[in-house]
Amino acid sequence: MAEVVNMPRLSDTMTEGVVAKWHKNVGDKISEGDLLAEIETDKATMEFESFQEGVLLHIGVTEGNKAPVDSILAILGEEGEDIASLLVEAPKEEVKEEKIVVAAKAEPKKEVAAQVPPAAQQVVTTASYTTNSDSKGTASPLAKKLASEKNINLALVKGTGDNGRIIKRDIDNFSGGNVVQSIEKYSEIEVSQMRKVIAQRLGESKFTAPHFYLTTEINMDQIVDARQSINTIAPIKISFNDLIVKATSMALREHPQVNSSWLEDRIRFNEHIHIGVAMAVEDGLLVPVVRFADSKRLSQISSEVKEYGAKAKAKKLQPEDWQGNTFTISNLGMFDIEAFTAIINPPDACILAVGGIIEKPVVKNGQIVVGKTMKLTLSCDHRVVDGVVGSKFLGTLKSYIENPILFLGANSI
């Protein structure tokens, strides 16, 4: 008997999926565990294996198109079996339309020229919308009137009157033949599944959670020296971001209210510390999670973050890689950003925005010297974290980073 294979829900936020590639064709015999297709979710492209057996009788979503979760992805059954009854009520796939300004099937962007209004086609080969005003005041009233009637842009006309003044004969003789064509252009791309979910989740966070922001500036001299020493003995290169993840996890131990979640009718204080590390990918942003970060060595944290980065770029992250965060760090320091504010990543109550390390004059022991500083900005959900709580957490984190010996023990590398 024929069985329907539904579009699977491959992530907690997935509402629809795009078939990136089919690995089987209609008529192929399918065994349990065979790779059927690759499905693009809002976060990654994932392989989908069959849980059923039979002949592939029908493909419900063609490559490059999308359909809602639980709609018909395929139908398996016996060869020649009638499946008409299963298709009667089936919702149709959403096919990408071939539009002039949209690249079908996520092809590269195409530049498309906007149509020029008919009235302008006779003479004007410049921008579709021009004016006949003379900003320099160097056209005679008659020349302005004629230019308006003929839809000629005075800025393109060379005047032959006194001091370059545009006069009647200049308008009469204007052909526009020596004018470089200038037309309005634009391009559009279809919004990816990932970008849709980013827009939805961050929009909900920004406009639901009452954000407030706390910024502190940190002296980085000692941790810069510490990192240099650590990398002479570490089994893997340690980044500043790895050090910040570790220091943050230790500070969260002392401030569990910051390591919490708003759940509408209750607040959850997490005793475990799972830190999400924001990573930019081609289609948007992913946040894989370093679990139990406070109990891990720097080399473990560094290895995990590097592995997540490679998987994120290849769209190979799995749901367990990005679920369960209790706190998030977003670092734009490597892009020469001095400071910024980040939007809280639900269900976290806070997110830490990390800026770049800046060399600047600082005061030490009453003397102005060159020092290295970095700005941290904590975004807080005011429903859970108050200003004093957030400030105390930042104070503890600052003390750790400025005095790395406080959190870097003999067994921490």
VMD Tcl script that draws the C-alpha trace (Angstrom):
set ca {
  {0.00 0.00 0.00}
  {1.32 3.42 -0.96}
  {2.71 5.58 1.84}
  {3.28 9.33 1.97}
  {6.70 10.70 2.90}
  {6.11 14.11 4.49}
  {8.37 17.15 4.45}
  {10.25 16.61 7.74}
  {10.69 19.16 10.53}
  {14.48 19.20 10.83}
  {14.79 22.07 13.32}
  {12.66 23.56 16.07}
  {12.08 26.75 14.04}
  {11.51 25.12 10.65}
  {8.11 25.79 9.05}
  {8.98 24.97 5.44}
  {11.82 23.29 3.58}
  {13.55 23.64 0.22}
  {14.61 20.53 -1.68}
  {18.23 21.25 -2.55}
  {18.80 17.93 -4.33}
  {17.06 14.63 -5.03}
  {19.21 11.49 -4.80}
  {16.49 9.21 -6.19}
  {14.25 9.34 -9.27}
  {10.65 8.23 -9.83}
  {10.71 4.50 -10.44}
  {13.71 3.80 -8.21}
  {13.41 1.13 -5.54}
  {13.90 2.61 -2.06}
  {15.12 0.75 1.01}
  {14.91 1.93 4.60}
  {17.92 4.15 5.32}
  {18.49 5.17 1.68}
  {19.38 8.81 1.14}
  {16.33 10.36 -0.52}
  {17.09 14.06 -0.71}
  {18.95 17.03 0.73}
  {16.63 19.48 2.50}
  {17.54 23.12 3.12}
  {16.18 24.34 6.45}
  {16.41 27.76 8.03}
  {19.85 26.88 9.43}
  {21.52 24.23 7.27}
  {21.23 21.81 4.36}
  {20.63 18.35 5.81}
  {20.49 14.84 4.35}
  {17.10 13.13 4.63}
  {16.99 9.33 4.75}
  {13.92 7.23 4.04}
  {12.18 5.51 6.94}
  {10.05 3.49 4.51}
  {10.52 0.98 1.70}
  {9.01 0.72 -1.77}
  {9.20 2.18 -5.26}
  {9.38 5.96 -5.57}
  {6.05 6.68 -7.28}
  {5.81 10.44 -6.91}
  {8.01 13.44 -6.11}
  {5.97 16.16 -4.47}
  {8.59 18.93 -4.36}
  {10.99 19.39 -7.23}
  {14.58 20.55 -6.76}
  {14.92 24.21 -5.85}
  {11.33 24.58 -4.67}
  {9.85 24.67 -1.18}
  {6.87 23.28 0.69}
  {5.48 23.46 4.25}
  {6.45 20.99 6.93}
  {4.25 17.84 6.78}
  {3.24 18.41 3.14}
  {3.85 15.59 0.63}
  {7.55 15.26 -0.14}
  {7.22 11.92 -1.94}
  {5.07 8.80 -2.20}
  {6.41 5.25 -1.96}
  {4.50 2.10 -2.86}
  {4.33 -0.82 -5.22}
  {5.20 -0.38 -8.87}
  {2.16 0.72 -10.89}
  {0.03 1.41 -7.79}
  {-2.71 4.05 -8.12}
  {-1.92 7.06 -5.90}
  {-4.53 9.50 -7.23}
  {-6.49 9.49 -3.99}
  {-3.40 10.54 -2.02}
  {-2.81 13.53 -4.28}
  {-6.35 14.96 -4.29}
  {-5.98 16.92 -1.05}
  {-2.24 17.42 -1.26}
  {-1.07 21.05 -0.95}
  {1.00 22.13 -3.91}
  {4.68 22.99 -3.69}
  {5.58 26.65 -3.82}
  {7.34 27.11 -7.15}
  {9.79 29.90 -7.61}
  {8.36 32.15 -10.29}
  {10.47 33.39 -13.18}
  {10.30 37.13 -12.60}
  {12.16 39.80 -14.48}
  {13.85 41.09 -11.38}
  {14.24 37.86 -9.39}
  {16.89 35.29 -10.17}
  {15.06 31.96 -10.35}
  {16.39 29.07 -8.27}
  {18.82 31.34 -6.41}
  {20.88 32.11 -9.52}
  {23.39 34.99 -9.24}
  {21.96 38.48 -9.01}
  {20.83 40.03 -12.29}
  {20.80 43.75 -12.92}
  {17.61 44.86 -14.62}
  {16.96 48.22 -16.17}
  {13.71 49.91 -15.20}
  {11.49 50.86 -18.14}
  {11.72 54.47 -19.26}
  {8.36 56.27 -19.35}
  {7.10 56.69 -22.95}
  {7.17 60.48 -22.75}
  {10.88 60.39 -22.02}
  {11.81 57.83 -24.68}
  {11.60 60.34 -27.50}
  {14.56 62.45 -26.39}
  {15.88 61.57 -22.96}
  {18.47 58.79 -22.70}
  {19.48 59.65 -19.14}
  {17.65 58.91 -15.90}
  {13.98 58.10 -16.24}
  {12.93 60.98 -14.04}
  {14.54 64.36 -14.77}
  {13.62 67.94 -14.11}
  {13.81 70.97 -16.35}
  {14.94 73.30 -13.62}
  {18.21 75.10 -14.16}
  {20.08 74.98 -10.87}
  {22.80 77.31 -12.11}
  {20.35 79.88 -13.49}
  {22.19 79.93 -16.86}
  {19.25 79.25 -19.17}
  {16.95 81.82 -20.73}
  {13.24 81.63 -19.90}
  {12.48 80.59 -23.50}
  {15.13 77.85 -23.35}
  {13.60 76.53 -20.13}
  {10.12 76.49 -21.70}
  {11.34 74.62 -24.81}
  {13.36 72.15 -22.72}
  {10.28 71.39 -20.62}
  {8.14 70.79 -23.71}
  {10.75 68.46 -25.22}
  {11.61 66.69 -21.94}
  {15.25 67.73 -22.15}
  {17.36 67.86 -19.02}
  {19.08 71.26 -19.01}
  {22.02 69.85 -17.06}
  {22.96 67.94 -20.22}
  {22.84 70.92 -22.58}
  {25.94 72.96 -23.36}
  {25.15 76.68 -23.57}
  {26.54 78.84 -26.38}
  {25.25 82.18 -25.14}
  {27.14 84.74 -23.09}
  {29.05 83.10 -20.20}
  {27.74 79.68 -21.25}
  {24.07 80.68 -20.98}
  {21.66 78.17 -22.57}
  {19.54 79.83 -25.24}
  {16.88 78.79 -27.77}
  {19.28 77.55 -30.46}
  {20.98 75.24 -27.94}
  {17.67 73.52 -27.28}
  {16.84 73.41 -31.00}
  {20.23 71.86 -31.78}
  {20.30 69.41 -28.86}
  {20.23 65.83 -30.09}
  {21.29 63.96 -26.98}
  {23.57 61.85 -29.14}
  {26.65 62.56 -27.04}
  {24.99 61.73 -23.75}
  {26.09 58.66 -21.80}
  {23.08 56.48 -21.07}
  {22.11 56.56 -17.38}
  {19.14 54.49 -16.29}
  {17.76 53.26 -13.00}
  {18.86 49.73 -12.06}
  {18.22 47.32 -9.23}
  {18.49 43.65 -8.42}
  {16.56 41.31 -6.12}
  {17.15 37.91 -4.59}
  {14.67 35.62 -2.90}
  {14.85 35.59 0.90}
  {16.49 32.38 2.11}
  {14.94 30.13 4.75}
  {17.71 31.13 7.17}
  {17.17 34.86 6.62}
  {13.41 34.47 7.16}
  {13.93 32.85 10.56}
  {16.61 35.38 11.55}
  {14.18 38.19 10.74}
  {11.37 36.52 12.67}
  {13.31 35.53 15.79}
  {15.33 38.72 16.18}
  {12.30 40.86 15.40}
  {10.37 39.09 18.15}
  {13.32 39.47 20.53}
  {13.91 43.16 19.84}
  {10.27 44.20 20.07}
  {9.19 41.80 22.84}
  {12.11 41.79 25.27}
  {12.80 45.23 26.81}
  {16.52 45.61 26.03}
  {18.95 47.79 27.92}
  {22.69 48.04 27.42}
  {25.76 48.23 29.66}
  {29.21 49.03 28.27}
  {32.60 48.72 29.94}
  {36.15 49.27 28.71}
  {38.80 46.71 29.61}
  {42.57 46.93 29.86}
  {43.85 44.11 27.62}
  {47.60 44.35 28.29}
  {47.85 41.33 30.58}
  {45.61 39.01 28.57}
  {47.48 39.90 25.36}
  {50.71 38.81 27.06}
  {49.01 35.73 28.54}
  {47.72 34.61 25.14}
  {51.19 34.93 23.65}
  {52.61 32.72 26.40}
  {49.75 30.20 26.18}
  {50.26 29.73 22.44}
  {53.86 28.65 22.99}
  {52.63 25.52 24.80}
  {48.98 25.03 23.74}
  {48.20 22.03 21.47}
  {46.01 24.31 19.32}
  {46.18 28.05 18.67}
  {44.08 29.96 21.21}
  {42.22 33.06 20.02}
  {41.10 36.06 22.05}
  {37.54 34.89 21.47}
  {38.37 31.54 23.11}
  {39.72 33.40 26.14}
  {36.58 35.56 26.29}
  {34.33 32.47 26.12}
  {36.23 30.90 29.01}
  {36.32 34.08 31.12}
  {32.60 34.68 30.49}
  {31.72 31.14 31.55}
  {33.62 31.63 34.82}
  {31.87 34.96 35.49}
  {28.49 33.33 34.82}
  {29.22 30.83 37.60}
  {29.19 33.75 40.02}
  {26.14 35.45 38.50}
  {23.53 32.77 37.72}
  {20.80 35.38 37.21}
  {22.57 36.47 34.01}
  {22.63 32.82 32.88}
  {18.84 32.66 32.77}
  {15.79 32.60 30.52}
  {12.40 34.35 30.47}
  {9.64 31.73 30.02}
  {6.58 34.03 30.22}
  {5.12 32.64 33.47}
  {8.45 31.78 35.11}
  {12.18 32.53 35.03}
  {14.64 29.68 34.57}
  {18.05 29.99 36.26}
  {20.37 27.59 34.44}
  {22.98 25.85 36.55}
  {24.77 24.56 33.45}
  {26.62 27.06 31.23}
  {26.14 26.60 27.48}
  {27.59 29.53 25.52}
  {26.37 30.28 22.00}
  {29.06 31.69 19.72}
  {27.61 33.80 16.89}
  {29.09 33.02 13.47}
  {28.49 34.81 10.18}
  {27.75 32.62 7.16}
  {26.77 33.45 3.60}
  {23.02 33.55 4.24}
  {23.06 35.12 7.68}
  {24.00 34.11 11.21}
  {24.31 30.81 13.07}
  {24.94 30.30 16.79}
  {26.48 26.91 17.61}
  {26.80 26.14 21.31}
  {29.87 25.34 23.43}
  {28.34 23.16 26.15}
  {29.57 23.23 29.76}
  {32.09 25.89 28.74}
  {33.08 26.58 32.34}
  {34.44 23.04 32.76}
  {36.37 22.88 29.48}
  {40.00 23.66 28.76}
  {40.87 26.50 26.41}
  {42.13 24.01 23.82}
  {38.78 22.17 23.93}
  {36.86 25.41 23.47}
  {39.12 26.47 20.61}
  {38.83 23.11 18.87}
  {35.02 23.08 19.14}
  {34.63 26.65 17.86}
  {36.90 25.94 14.87}
  {34.98 22.77 14.05}
  {31.65 24.60 14.32}
  {32.96 27.33 12.03}
  {33.90 24.82 9.32}
  {30.57 23.01 9.62}
  {28.62 26.28 9.54}
  {30.27 27.40 6.30}
  {29.59 24.00 4.74}
  {25.96 24.06 6.00}
  {26.60 20.85 7.91}
  {25.57 21.94 11.41}
  {23.01 19.65 13.03}
  {20.16 20.72 15.36}
  {22.04 19.53 18.44}
  {24.89 21.90 17.49}
  {22.80 25.08 17.84}
  {20.26 24.21 20.53}
  {20.41 24.72 24.30}
  {22.33 28.01 24.66}
  {22.02 29.81 28.00}
  {24.16 32.85 27.08}
  {25.50 34.19 23.76}
  {28.66 36.01 22.65}
  {28.87 38.03 19.43}
  {32.37 39.19 18.49}
  {32.98 41.75 15.72}
  {36.42 42.79 16.94}
  {38.14 41.07 14.02}
  {36.25 43.45 11.70}
  {37.75 46.53 13.34}
  {34.51 47.41 15.16}
  {35.25 49.29 18.37}
  {31.84 48.74 20.02}
  {28.28 47.73 19.13}
  {25.03 46.53 20.70}
  {23.63 43.07 19.94}
  {20.05 41.77 19.93}
  {19.38 39.10 22.57}
  {19.32 35.55 21.22}
  {16.20 33.82 22.67}
  {15.76 32.16 25.08}
  {18.81 33.83 26.68}
  {18.37 36.79 28.99}
  {21.64 38.42 27.87}
  {24.11 38.64 25.00}
  {27.67 40.00 25.11}
  {28.91 42.17 22.21}
  {32.71 42.16 21.90}
  {34.59 44.94 20.13}
  {38.13 45.07 18.81}
  {41.38 45.59 20.73}
  {42.44 49.21 20.30}
  {45.81 50.83 21.02}
  {45.27 54.22 22.62}
  {46.70 56.59 25.24}
  {45.77 55.48 28.75}
  {46.68 56.68 32.23}
  {48.80 54.31 34.34}
  {50.27 55.34 37.68}
  {49.59 58.97 36.85}
  {51.41 58.75 33.50}
  {49.99 58.75 29.96}
  {51.21 55.65 28.12}
  {50.13 53.53 25.15}
  {47.76 50.77 26.23}
  {45.49 48.16 24.69}
  {41.78 48.35 25.49}
  {38.59 46.57 24.44}
  {34.92 47.47 24.89}
  {32.27 44.98 25.96}
  {28.53 45.73 25.76}
  {26.03 43.55 27.59}
  {22.47 43.56 26.22}
  {20.01 42.59 28.97}
  {16.37 41.54 29.03}
  {15.00 43.86 31.73}
  {12.26 41.35 32.58}
  {14.96 39.10 34.03}
  {18.14 41.10 34.61}
  {18.25 44.50 36.32}
  {20.94 47.11 35.88}
  {22.80 46.29 39.11}
  {22.87 42.56 38.32}
  {24.21 43.18 34.82}
  {26.77 45.67 36.12}
  {28.11 43.26 38.74}
  {28.48 40.54 36.11}
  {30.43 42.89 33.82}
  {32.59 43.90 36.78}
  {33.50 40.28 37.48}
  {34.18 39.60 33.79}
  {36.37 42.70 33.59}
  {38.43 41.59 36.58}
  {38.98 38.16 35.00}
  {40.10 39.55 31.65}
  {42.33 42.22 33.19}
  {43.84 39.63 35.56}
  {43.78 36.35 33.58}
  {45.60 34.51 36.35}
  {42.25 34.55 38.20}
  {40.66 32.12 35.72}
  {43.64 30.50 34.00}
  {44.81 27.71 36.25}
  {47.41 25.03 35.60}
  {44.85 22.71 34.05}
  {42.97 25.31 32.00}
  {44.98 25.07 28.75}
}
mol new
graphics top color blue
foreach p $ca { graphics top sphere $p radius 0.5 }
foreach p [lrange $ca 0 end-1] q [lrange $ca 1 end] { graphics top cylinder $p $q radius 0.2 }
display resetview
